[in-house]
């Protein structure tokens, strides 16, 4: 197994400032606002480094990895700590705790017993932390103390993704069943569910909080409070990238080389652009001053100026 190297580089010049080495490859890398960098290795160790020097400040043994660490408000770190117990039949039992660590010292602030493996944790509004397990349990915890506020049982499935909407709504994505369930953040009450039944299924969120869903060959927008479909567009080819801007524009890129700008309110086309033959966009990022940054499949980073769509800058990666 290859060794891990974490490099600290100067942001302006890309010159190497320091190197941290470990015998296990990195599994996750987090950057705090307190001058620290946090690295979790596949060997089951979370290490805090000084971001200026690369010197190790503290480390915490997490055990067998199942979910990446999460950096919450005030740089509190939430990790899964795994412990195993040998059984008489030669197998072993596994249990997990969700642990909150002080980012500066690695001191344990609180522990919450999940029991089985958990797949995700997300800090929420009003001092809450949400965590889920593949057995279908969704927990709301007090982020300061780890006390359980509520618990609900959804359909068991794995893997899942846990996302918080702009209004705090919890979206639980069931990739094996190709569905999205929504839960009220204060009570855990079920709101609505979208079932796809198709593997080519993805979701995102607009600047206005609307839920955008790609369910081949359709791209549609849902009202976040009710799940009611607002509008639908049929696309040629697959969706390769999507994004949205605060001015109410939804950007879509397809495998056919089309770049579309749609009105977020009704899905009508604002403008459309085509790539060179055999090329499509793989990433779209709106910028300030009505700029749109796009990465193309032939390795170019292009900055477009709306609404003229003039390519004002191009750089090959």
N, C-alpha and C positions, 0 to 999 in steps of 0.2 A: 504494500500500500504506500502511495506517495506521501512524502512529508508535506505539511502545510506551511506556507509562507504568507504572512500578512505584511503588505508594504504600505508605509506612510509616505505620501508624495505631496510635493508643493503644488497647490492648485493652479498657480499662475504659470509655472515652468515645467510641471510634470517631472521634476527632478526627485530622485529617491532621497527621503529624509531618514528613514529607519526601516528595519526588517525584524519581524517577530516570527520565530520558527517553532513548530510543534511537530510531534511524530504522527499526528492524525490530521486528515484533511478537515477544512472548515466546513461546517454545516450551515451556519448563519453568521451574519455580520451586522452589527447595529452601531450607529453613531449617535452619541448623546449630545446634549447641549452643555454639558458640564466639563468638556475637555477630555472625555473618555470615549474609547472604542471598545465594544464588547464582541467577543468571538466565541461561538459555541462550536466545538469540534465533534466529529463522529465518535470520538473516544469517550464522550459523556462529560465534558468539562466546559464550563462557562468561564472565560477569562476576561478580566477588565484590564485594558491597556491605557497608558497615558498617550493621548493622541499626538502630542508634540514630540515625545521621545520614544514611544514604543515600549516603555518599561512596564512590566507587569505590576499592577496595583493590588489585585486580589483575584482569587479563583473560587469557583463553587462547583462541586460535583453534582451533575444532574442525572447521571446514569444513562440508561439506554434512551436514545432520542426518539420522540414520536411527533413532536410539534415544535416549531421554531419559537424562540423567546420573543416576547413582545415588550417594547419600550413604551410605557404609559406616561401620563402627565407627571410633571415634576421628576422625570427620569427614573421613576420606579420601574423595575424590571420584573416581568412575570414569566416564570419558567415552569416547565414540567419536570418534576423530580421522580425518577422511576426507581423502585426497589423490587427485588425478586426474592422468592422463597422456594428452595428446592422441595419437591414433593416425593413421596415414597415410590412412585412409579417411574422416577427418573426425569419427569417433566418438572416444570416450575410454574409457580403462580406469580403474576405481576400486578402491582398496584401503583397508582400514581397520586401525587399530591400537586396541587397548583400552589406555587410558592412565590411570594412577593419579596424582592430583595432591594435593599438600599443601594442605589447605584454607585455611591461614593465609596462604600465600605464592603459591600457584599453581605451585610448583616441581614438575617431573615426577619422580615417585618411581620409576616403571618403565613399560615399554611391552611389550605383547604383540601380535604380528602375527596378526590374525584373517584377513587376506587379503581375503575378500569382506565384505559387510555383515553386521553382527550385530544381532540383534533385541532382546536383553535381557541384562542382567547382574544377578546377585543375590549379595550377601554371604551366606555360610553359616556354620555353626558350625565350631569348631576352626581358625579362621584361613583358611578357604577362600573362594574367589570362583568362582562358576559363570557361564559365558557361553555363548551359543548363536548359531548362524548359520542363515539360511534354507536353507543347503545340507544341513542335518541334523546338523551337528557340534555336540557338547556338550563343553565344556572345564571341567575343574576346575583352578584355579590357586592357588598360594600367594599369599594376599592381601598379604603383606608384601613379597615379592620379584617376583611375577609369573611365577614358574617354573611350568611345566606339570606337574601331578600325574598327570592322565590325560585321555584323549580318547576319545569314542565317537561313532559315526555312527548317527544315527537316520534315519528316512525324511525326505527333503527335503520341506519344505512351508513356506508362509508365508501369513499371519503366525502366529506362535506366541507363547505366553505361558509364562513360567518361574516356578514357585511352589515354595517350600520348605514342607514340612509340619512339624508340631510335633516329629516325631522326626528331622527332617533329610532325609527322603525328598524327592527332586526330582520334581516333577510338571511334565511338558512337555505343554502343551495345543496341539493341532493343530486350529485352528478351521476350516480348509478341509476337513479330513477328519473333523471332529467326533469327535476321540478324545483320550484322555489316556494318556500313557505314564509309567511310574514307574521311577526309576533310583536305585540305591544311592548315597548321597553319598560313601562312602569309596572305592568301587572302580569306579563307573560301570556296574556290572552291571545288566542289565535285570531288573525285578521282575515287573510285570504291565501289561496294557493294557486299557483300556475303550474300545470302539468304539461310537459312537452311530448314525452315518449320518443324523442329523437336524440341521437347522440351529438349532433352538430348544434349545440345549444350553449349560449353565452349570454351574460347580462352585464349591464353597466348603468350608470346614473348620469342624468343630465344636470346642468347647472341649476335648473329649476326644481330639482328633486325628483323628476319623472324617472321611471324605470325603463331603460332601453333593453330590448331583448332581440337577439339574433337567433332565429329558429329556422334554419334553412328550408326554403329559400326566402323566408320573410324576415323583415326587420320591422319591429313595431314598438310603440310606446304605451306604457300603462300608467294610469293614475295611481300614485303611491298609496293613497288612502283607501281605495276600493279595489284596485286591481283591474278596473275596467279599461279595455283597450281604447286608446284615443285615436290612433291612426296606424296604418300599415303600408309598407312599401315592399314590393317584390323586387328582388335584386337578381341580376344576371351574374352567375358565378358565386363564389364564396365571399364572405366578409373577411377581409384581411386586417382591417384597422378601423377604429371608430373613436370619436371624441366629441366634445361639445364645448361651446364657449358661453360666457355670461350674457352675450347679446342675443341668445336664443337661437343659435345655429348648431345643428347636428352635422358632423362631418363623417362620411363613410368612404372607405376604400374597398374595392372589390378585386378579386383575382383576375377579372377581365381588364384591369388597368384603368378603371373609372375612379374618379374622385368627385364625390357629390357633397354639396352643401344643402341641407334641408332646413326648412323652417320648423323649429321645435314645437310650434303650436299645432300645425296641421300636416306636417310632412311634405309640403310642396317644395319643389326644387328652387333654390335660390340661384345656384350656378352649378356647372358641371365641367370637368376637365378630364382629358385622357392622357395616359402616360405613353411613352414610346412603345412600340410593339414588343410584346413579351415581357414587359416590366409592370410591376404593380407596387403600391405603397404598403409598407409593413408597419408603420407607426405614424400617428398624427398627433400633434401637440399645438394647440392654440397658444399664441404669445401676445404680449402687449402691443398696442398700436395696430391691431387688426392684422397681425402676422400669423401665418400658419406654417409650422415646421413639419416636414414630412421626410421620412426615410424610405428610400426606394429599394426594391429587391436587387438592383444592380450596385448597391453599396454607396448611394449618394444621399447626402443630407441637403434638402432643398428648403429654402425659406420663401414662401409666397406672400405677396402683399394683396390683401383683399381691398376692394372688390375686383381689382383689375386682374388678379391672379398672375401678375408678372413675377417671374422667378428672379428675386433680387439677389440671391446668393446661393451658390452650390458648392458643396465640399464633398469629395470622395473619402469614405472612411478608410 
